[in-house]
Amino acid sequence: MIKRDSEEDRSVALYWDFENLHASLWEDRQDDSYGKTDNRFKVQEPLVDVQAIVELAASFGPVAINRAYCNWQYFGRYRDALLQNAVELIQLFPPGGSAKNGADIKLCLDAVEDVGRFSHIGTVIVVGGDSDFMPVSQKIKAAGRTLIGIGARKSTNRHWAKSCHEFRYYESLTGTASQPSDAAAAQPAQPAQPADPAAAIFRRAVHLLAETQGDPWVNKGSIWHMIKRLDSTFDPKEHGYASFRAMVKAFEPMVEVRDGESDQVVRLR
């Protein structure tokens, strides 16, 4: 059994107003209103980097709830990304042709209920930029939980962003920026990764730990826990390394190592 300290025992609840983020990214690329009937009610091309947001959530602790709210009948092309990241899909049909699907209301009700039911939830992450989320921020903070918000830079309400303990803009998280409408813009930009998948997840784990802690130096022992949060199936042996220790040894050229207070600490070069 893996022993974790009390901080690591605190779980993360991740809630997505999925169409809200998708619509913001769509408008940023198309320079048009997503709310027009001929835009909204048709099959949507993938724009949201689902994995990047799930990985950020995992950097705050083990993800216990990962729930996305949307009218999914138009978002089938996200299927693989959603399945690979174990997102629970909540289907919401709009009550009329021009009506909202009510995702923000349902999300807020569920978040407040979950915080009241599950004491192990320490961090709540809300993906969406609407000011409608401000009341739930007050409830979550009053319950003594940490609130993280994620939203597109151009469309996020600044009062909602400031009501969170911490807010991350999607573009900063994924390293993307506004781009003109073209075929390439239909897919989320992916950061360059080392050729070795093990090296890629190792680098990602160190980066997320450093970002979460606000310090580029991270404890070597915490890297393994982060890797397993990012990919519970990860096994060093499948990548040609006898153990995690051997894998870290092989990756020393990409990091600096020094002695810390209770463990060695590393940072990316």
TORDOKOL-984556 format. One record per residue (C-alpha): residue number from 1; x, y, z. Coordinates in nm, 2 decimals. Layout:
N
- vose,u,v,w
- NUM,X,Y,Z
...
REM end
This chain:
269
- vose,u,v,w
- 1,0.00,0.00,0.00
- 2,0.13,0.35,-0.09
- 3,0.14,0.58,0.21
- 4,0.05,0.94,0.15
- 5,0.07,1.23,0.38
- 6,-0.25,1.42,0.47
- 7,-0.19,1.68,0.20
- 8,-0.18,1.41,-0.07
- 9,-0.49,1.25,0.07
- 10,-0.70,1.55,-0.03
- 11,-0.87,1.49,-0.36
- 12,-0.96,1.71,-0.65
- 13,-1.30,1.77,-0.80
- 14,-1.29,1.89,-1.16
- 15,-1.61,2.04,-1.32
- 16,-1.63,2.15,-1.69
- 17,-1.87,2.38,-1.84
- 18,-1.74,2.22,-2.16
- 19,-1.93,2.41,-2.43
- 20,-1.85,2.74,-2.26
- 21,-1.47,2.68,-2.31
- 22,-1.52,2.53,-2.66
- 23,-1.73,2.82,-2.77
- 24,-1.48,3.07,-2.64
- 25,-1.20,2.91,-2.83
- 26,-1.42,2.88,-3.14
- 27,-1.50,3.25,-3.14
- 28,-1.14,3.34,-3.09
- 29,-1.04,3.15,-3.40
- 30,-1.34,3.22,-3.62
- 31,-1.41,3.59,-3.52
- 32,-1.78,3.51,-3.53
- 33,-2.06,3.45,-3.27
- 34,-2.08,3.09,-3.17
- 35,-2.43,3.15,-3.04
- 36,-2.57,3.18,-3.38
- 37,-2.80,2.88,-3.45
- 38,-2.61,2.77,-3.76
- 39,-2.28,2.76,-3.57
- 40,-2.39,2.60,-3.24
- 41,-2.62,2.33,-3.36
- 42,-2.38,2.13,-3.58
- 43,-2.10,1.88,-3.53
- 44,-1.81,2.06,-3.36
- 45,-1.44,2.01,-3.44
- 46,-1.21,1.95,-3.14
- 47,-1.05,2.27,-3.00
- 48,-1.01,2.20,-2.63
- 49,-0.69,2.02,-2.51
- 50,-0.86,1.79,-2.26
- 51,-0.55,1.62,-2.14
- 52,-0.37,1.95,-2.05
- 53,-0.65,2.04,-1.82
- 54,-0.68,1.70,-1.66
- 55,-0.30,1.70,-1.60
- 56,-0.32,2.04,-1.43
- 57,-0.60,1.90,-1.21
- 58,-0.38,1.60,-1.12
- 59,-0.10,1.83,-1.01
- 60,-0.32,1.94,-0.72
- 61,-0.40,1.59,-0.60
- 62,-0.57,1.27,-0.70
- 63,-0.87,1.35,-0.92
- 64,-1.18,1.20,-0.75
- 65,-1.45,1.37,-0.97
- 66,-1.40,1.46,-1.33
- 67,-1.74,1.57,-1.47
- 68,-1.82,1.76,-1.79
- 69,-2.16,1.92,-1.87
- 70,-2.26,1.98,-2.23
- 71,-2.51,1.90,-2.50
- 72,-2.29,1.61,-2.62
- 73,-2.48,1.53,-2.94
- 74,-2.26,1.78,-3.13
- 75,-1.93,1.69,-2.96
- 76,-1.87,1.33,-3.06
- 77,-1.53,1.42,-3.22
- 78,-1.40,1.47,-2.86
- 79,-1.48,1.10,-2.79
- 80,-1.12,0.96,-2.77
- 81,-0.98,1.25,-2.56
- 82,-1.27,1.23,-2.32
- 83,-1.25,0.85,-2.28
- 84,-0.87,0.86,-2.24
- 85,-0.90,1.11,-1.96
- 86,-1.19,0.93,-1.78
- 87,-1.43,1.23,-1.81
- 88,-1.78,1.16,-1.68
- 89,-2.03,1.31,-1.93
- 90,-2.34,1.49,-1.82
- 91,-2.59,1.53,-2.10
- 92,-2.79,1.85,-2.10
- 93,-3.05,1.93,-2.37
- 94,-3.14,2.29,-2.41
- 95,-3.52,2.35,-2.35
- 96,-3.55,2.55,-2.67
- 97,-3.38,2.62,-3.00
- 98,-3.21,2.94,-2.87
- 99,-3.19,2.85,-2.50
- 100,-2.88,2.78,-2.30
- 101,-2.84,2.42,-2.18
- 102,-2.82,2.52,-1.81
- 103,-2.47,2.37,-1.77
- 104,-2.35,2.64,-1.53
- 105,-2.65,2.59,-1.30
- 106,-2.63,2.21,-1.29
- 107,-2.25,2.24,-1.24
- 108,-2.28,2.47,-0.94
- 109,-2.55,2.26,-0.77
- 110,-2.34,1.95,-0.81
- 111,-2.02,2.11,-0.69
- 112,-2.19,2.24,-0.37
- 113,-2.35,1.91,-0.31
- 114,-2.03,1.71,-0.36
- 115,-1.83,1.94,-0.13
- 116,-2.09,1.89,0.14
- 117,-2.09,1.51,0.10
- 118,-1.72,1.44,0.05
- 119,-1.48,1.57,0.31
- 120,-1.18,1.43,0.12
- 121,-1.23,1.69,-0.15
- 122,-0.97,1.96,-0.09
- 123,-0.96,2.14,-0.43
- 124,-1.24,2.23,-0.66
- 125,-1.16,2.32,-1.02
- 126,-1.42,2.49,-1.24
- 127,-1.36,2.51,-1.62
- 128,-1.56,2.81,-1.75
- 129,-1.54,3.18,-1.77
- 130,-1.89,3.30,-1.68
- 131,-1.98,3.54,-1.39
- 132,-2.25,3.29,-1.31
- 133,-1.99,3.09,-1.12
- 134,-1.93,3.36,-0.86
- 135,-2.20,3.24,-0.61
- 136,-2.05,2.89,-0.61
- 137,-1.71,3.03,-0.55
- 138,-1.84,3.19,-0.22
- 139,-1.99,2.85,-0.11
- 140,-1.67,2.66,-0.19
- 141,-1.45,2.90,-0.01
- 142,-1.68,2.91,0.29
- 143,-1.65,2.54,0.31
- 144,-1.27,2.57,0.35
- 145,-1.18,2.43,0.01
- 146,-0.94,2.57,-0.25
- 147,-1.10,2.70,-0.57
- 148,-0.92,2.70,-0.90
- 149,-1.07,2.85,-1.21
- 150,-0.98,2.79,-1.58
- 151,-1.11,2.99,-1.87
- 152,-1.02,3.15,-2.21
- 153,-0.85,3.48,-2.17
- 154,-1.08,3.69,-2.39
- 155,-1.41,3.57,-2.26
- 156,-1.35,3.51,-1.89
- 157,-1.53,3.75,-1.66
- 158,-1.27,3.93,-1.45
- 159,-1.48,3.93,-1.14
- 160,-1.52,3.55,-1.15
- 161,-1.15,3.51,-1.21
- 162,-1.07,3.72,-0.90
- 163,-1.31,3.53,-0.69
- 164,-1.10,3.22,-0.72
- 165,-0.80,3.14,-0.50
- 166,-0.61,3.09,-0.82
- 167,-0.71,3.13,-1.19
- 168,-0.54,2.98,-1.49
- 169,-0.60,3.11,-1.84
- 170,-0.64,2.83,-2.09
- 171,-0.39,2.98,-2.34
- 172,-0.12,3.00,-2.08
- 173,-0.18,2.65,-1.97
- 174,-0.16,2.50,-2.32
- 175,0.09,2.75,-2.47
- 176,-0.15,2.85,-2.74
- 177,-0.24,3.20,-2.87
- 178,-0.50,3.35,-3.10
- 179,-0.46,3.22,-3.45
- 180,-0.65,3.29,-3.77
- 181,-0.91,3.05,-3.90
- 182,-0.75,2.76,-4.09
- 183,-0.74,2.39,-4.10
- 184,-0.46,2.37,-3.84
- 185,-0.65,2.58,-3.59
- 186,-0.91,2.30,-3.56
- 187,-0.67,2.10,-3.34
- 188,-0.53,2.21,-3.00
- 189,-0.16,2.29,-3.01
- 190,0.06,2.04,-2.84
- 191,0.40,2.13,-2.67
- 192,0.70,1.96,-2.81
- 193,0.79,1.64,-2.62
- 194,1.09,1.42,-2.60
- 195,1.08,1.12,-2.83
- 196,1.09,0.87,-2.54
- 197,0.73,0.85,-2.39
- 198,0.88,0.79,-2.04
- 199,1.10,1.10,-2.08
- 200,0.79,1.30,-2.19
- 201,0.58,1.20,-1.89
- 202,0.88,1.25,-1.65
- 203,0.94,1.61,-1.79
- 204,0.56,1.68,-1.76
- 205,0.55,1.56,-1.40
- 206,0.84,1.78,-1.29
- 207,0.70,2.08,-1.48
- 208,0.35,2.04,-1.31
- 209,0.50,2.00,-0.97
- 210,0.72,2.31,-1.01
- 211,0.43,2.51,-1.14
- 212,0.19,2.40,-0.86
- 213,0.45,2.46,-0.58
- 214,0.58,2.79,-0.73
- 215,0.94,2.66,-0.71
- 216,1.14,2.50,-0.99
- 217,1.31,2.26,-0.74
- 218,1.09,1.96,-0.66
- 219,1.14,1.66,-0.44
- 220,1.26,1.36,-0.63
- 221,1.02,1.13,-0.43
- 222,0.71,1.33,-0.53
- 223,0.78,1.28,-0.91
- 224,0.67,0.92,-0.90
- 225,0.33,1.00,-0.74
- 226,0.27,1.27,-1.00
- 227,0.36,1.04,-1.29
- 228,0.10,0.78,-1.15
- 229,-0.16,1.06,-1.13
- 230,-0.10,1.15,-1.49
- 231,-0.10,0.78,-1.61
- 232,-0.21,0.51,-1.36
- 233,-0.09,0.24,-1.60
- 234,0.27,0.37,-1.63
- 235,0.54,0.11,-1.56
- 236,0.91,0.19,-1.61
- 237,0.98,-0.17,-1.72
- 238,0.76,-0.13,-2.02
- 239,0.99,0.15,-2.14
- 240,1.31,-0.04,-2.08
- 241,1.40,0.07,-1.73
- 242,1.45,-0.18,-1.45
- 243,1.29,0.06,-1.19
- 244,1.19,0.42,-1.14
- 245,1.52,0.49,-0.98
- 246,1.70,0.36,-1.29
- 247,1.47,0.57,-1.51
- 248,1.55,0.88,-1.31
- 249,1.92,0.80,-1.34
- 250,1.89,0.78,-1.72
- 251,1.72,1.12,-1.73
- 252,1.98,1.31,-1.53
- 253,2.10,1.50,-1.84
- 254,1.76,1.68,-1.86
- 255,1.76,1.78,-1.49
- 256,1.98,1.93,-1.22
- 257,2.00,1.75,-0.89
- 258,2.10,1.87,-0.55
- 259,2.05,1.77,-0.18
- 260,1.73,1.91,-0.02
- 261,1.62,1.91,0.35
- 262,1.49,1.55,0.35
- 263,1.53,1.43,0.00
- 264,1.72,1.51,-0.32
- 265,1.55,1.79,-0.53
- 266,1.56,1.83,-0.90
- 267,1.47,2.09,-1.16
- 268,1.45,2.08,-1.54
- 269,1.75,2.22,-1.73
REM end
